[in-house]
Amino acid sequence: MDIRQISPAFSVSPQIDPSDLPAIAAAGFTCVICNRPDEEVPSSHQAYAMQIATEAAGLQFVRLPVTHQGLTQDMVAQQKAAIDDAKGPVLAYCASGTRSSIVWSLSQAGEMTTDDIIKATQSAGYELGGMRGQLDQLASKV
């Protein structure tokens, strides 16, 4: 597992394994968000299998598959709501953690400065500086 903290309430990871869920629960996470579409993984790692393993570990599971071409503001709002409603820290995963970081970044536009958003993801190993214009634009609408 390669869990990278972006904020006290939110971390991201590349694809997790069902066997990782007890350790994820032991690490204090309360919710797992799957940002990975089923088409990208074998059946053993598709959302339904991950949901069973997540719930067996006592965690909430949220399925929100994201593709770069299919990312909408509604998906950003859904992920933000899941994070806000969680009873503790949230772990979101995708193939590398980048998509999960992008969705989080978009959800923070207007709540954090663009510099702070980019710094938070950068400190976790995700270079999202190319999103500066988009984050600034979203922040100006809030």
N, C-alpha and C positions, 0 to 999 in steps of 0.2 A: 504494500500500500504506500502511496505517495500523497499524503494529505497535506495540503498547503493552506494555511490560514490567511484569509484576506481581511477579515474583521473579526472582532471577538464573537460575533454571532454567525459568521459564515466562512466556510472553508470549501475548497474544491479538490477534486482528485481525478486522475485518469480512471478508466474503468476499474471498478471494484469487483471482487469475487464474492459469491454468496458466503463463502467461509470467512470473509473479512468482517461480517456484520457483528458478531459478538465483540470483537475488538473495537469496532466503531462505537458500539453502545458503551463499552467500558471506558472509552475515551471521553464520554460525556455528551456525545451527539444525541439529539432527540428526534431528528427528522433527516431523512435522506431524500434528495431530489434526483431523479433520473432524467438527465437531459439528453440521453443517448437514444436515438431511434432504434427500434428492434431490427431493422434491416441491416444494421452495422455489426450485429453480434450473433453468436450461435444461440440456439434455443436455451441453453443453460444459463445465459446471461441476459435474456430478454426481460422486459419489464415485469411480466407476471412472475417469473421465477425469482427475480430480485425482490419483488414485493413480498412474496411468501417468506423469504429469508430475512428481510428487513423486519417484518411484523413479528416473526418468530423471535427476533432479538429484542422485541419490545419497543421498536421505533416506528414512527410514522413514515409512510412512504408516499411520495408525490411523483406522478409520472407526467413529465413535461418535455417530450422529445423535441429537440431543436436542431434545425439544419441552418447553415449560414444563409441559404436562399429563402428559407421559410420562416425566419425569425420575425415576429410581429410585436407591436407594442402591447397587444393583449397578452402575449406570452410573458413579456417582461413584467406586466402587472400581476399575472398569476404567480410568477416566481416570487415577486416582492411580497405578495400576500401570504404565500406559504412561509416565507422567512419570518415575516412579522407575526404570524399566528403560531409559530413553533414555540414550544415550551422551553426551549433551550437552543444550543448551537445546532446549526444545520450544515450538512455535508451534501454538496451537489457534485455529480460526476457526469463525465462524457468520455470521449476518447482520450483526450489529453488534459482536460480541465480548462481549456481555452474557451470553449463555448459557454461553459458555466460561468467563467469569469466575465465574459462579454455581457451575458444577461444580467449579472449582478451590477456591472458597471452602468449599464443603461438604466437600471432601476434606481441608481443612486444619483443620477443627473438631477440637479436642482436641490438635492438634500446635502450633498457634499460638493466641495469645489472640484472642478475637473482635475486640477493638479493633485488633490488628495486621492481621487479615484484612481488615477494613473499610477500614483506612488504606491497605493495599496496593492494593486495587481502586480506591479513591477516587483515589489518586495516578495511576492509569492512566486516570481519567476515567469510572469506573463507580461509581455511587452505589448501594451495596448495604446501606445502613444498615437498611433494612426487614427484612433477614434476621437481625438481631441475635438475636431470640428463638430462631429455628430453629438458628442456629449455637451459641448457648449450650446449648440442649437437646442437640444432638449431642455437644458437648464433654463434657457431664455423663455421657454414656454410655460414654465412652472410658476 
